[in-house]
Amino acid sequence: MKVMNAFMVALLTPASACALAESTLMDLQHDWSVCQYQTLEAKKEGCFSALSQRAHEASRAKNDADATLLIWSGIVDSSWAGAKGGLSALSLVKQAKGSLEKAIAIDPGALQGSAWTSLGALYYQVPGWPVGFGDKDKADEMLKKALTINPDGIDPNYFYGDFLLKEKKTDEAKMYLQKALQAPARPGRDIADNGRRRDIANDLAMIK
């Protein structure tokens, strides 16, 4: 993606500036899907590293005031942390947490509550004190908040189901995971939807 200089950006009309922001968001969503679901494990960290730089540049271009770009900065960084693994990934999850919290402060309902979903996922996946900020009660609260905003979405239902599964609440987990499978397709998000359905199938296979 080419980066426009300040002079070119200044020439954009309000309508074309809006289109640029939308295109940037769509590019980030698509390229995250490629990193997450179509990239070899050995190359995922490098893929997410490069994408993180692009996401933060896009957000800074909007003075970190665009909730949608902050959300995707957080999503990319949390995915990068997952690919990196270990204690060295903690700085990335903290950075992701900061981006998501900023997004919520700006617009808590942005992208159908995606910041709540992603932040809730961090709270149950990250180790608790004294290593990290993980907190199961906060995870439960935030994932439920995401579901109130987007009750039929594939991601909020998947992550709440995955959380419940890890808490060994298998009956409840199965209900949310099955609902996630029934979620409507998201336009332009085919790679992500197909990949998420595989995640859901893997979780359901663990429930006997």
Secondary structure, DSSP 4 states (H G I P E B T S, - for coil): -PPPPHHHHHT--HHHHHHHHHHHHHHHHHHHHHHHHSS-HHHHHHHHHHHHHHHHHHHHHTTT--HHHHHHHHHHHHHHHHHH-SGGGHHHHHHHHHHHHHHHHH-TTHHHHHHHHHHHHHHHHS-BTTTS-B-HHHHHHHHHHHHHH-TT-HHHHHHHHHHHHHTT-HHHHHHHHHHHHTPPPPTT-HHHHHHHHHHHHHHHHT--
